[in-house]
Amino acid sequence: MSFTAKLKQHDLQVDRKLIDVLQINVGKKCNQACHHCHVDAGPKRTEQMSKAIFDQLLTLLKDNIDLHTIDLTGGAPELNSNFRYFVSEARALGKHVIDRCNLTVLFEPGQEDTAEFLCDNQVEIICSLPCYSRENLEKQRGKGVFGKSIRALQKLNALGYGKADSNLRLNLVYNPLGATLPPAQPALEAQYKQVLKDDFDITFNQLYTITNVPINRFKHLLVREDKLAEYMQLLIDNFNPQAALGVMCTHLISIAWDGRIYDCDFNQMLDLPIKRKQRSIMDVNSLSELCGEIAFANHCFACTAGCGSSCGGALVS
């Protein structure tokens, strides 16, 4: 059964009525090449958003009071040469800015003061930390990543991130190592907090559990292990109508590094365009033009399985 057929079976109408989050993939260059990465990002990728596209986005943001959050992703967003310019200008417009940070980028050449820059601009940081054990994390992200990730979190804590009396938010992201659904988010968050505090004196605000979407690098892994059909059936069997009503594409749009517009970051990686005549942000006069029908496909079952999954973690308790 297709995803759209499943929505019809449950008599669900899912579309976008308001855009309050703008997610921007600023480029595919990354200092890591993780096994689960749906972007296929890595050190050899060269795609980077230009200043002209950033400026067009800033122009659209100036007149949009409904859109309150800008979610920057990549690759490693910090490696885009215009990253700091855009963050500073967006903050000057009063927008809340999120940086999806892989942590290890903070130790790359030229990034020595990036943590301080983020702190000075009160940027929320969402960090990928798929496990609190060295063995499991490095299976997914590569040798040596665990130690750097811990040191980066400690550095952010020292700046005030993740502290109870601070407005500097530090959130972590968990995604499963293999072809399974994430466990319950609240219980896993409590476990993360205890282990990271006891072992490394690290604190953070929230843990977000995110289901692996069967596209690109993760899909290739499933195919190699002959688990793709099994995983897709797991997602379909755990379809949750309540989660379907809250999927992130109902209030978010995603902009690619070259300015093309998509309903979400996953559609972007599959080159499944938005159902509008405006396919590039350079052709848009107002972000409100992009509300309405959403382009769905079967990978969307990942966002609606179990407790649901979004860039902000589980959708239902």
Secondary structure, DSSP 8 states (H G I E B T S, - for coil): --HHHHHHHTT----B----EEEEE-BSB-S---TT-TT--BTT---B--HHHHHHHHHHHHT-SS--EEEEESS-GGGSTTHHHHHHHHHHTT-EEEEEE-SGGGGSTT-TTHHHHHHHTT-EEEEE---SSHHHHHHHH-TTHHHHHHHHHHHHHHTTTT-TT-S--EEEEE--SSSS----HHHHHHHHHHHHHHHH----SEEEE----SSHHHHHHHHHTT-HHHHHHHHHHTB-HHHHTT-GGGTEEEE-TTSBEESSHHHHHTT---SSS--BGGG-S-GGGG-B-----GGGGGTTBTT--BTTB-S--
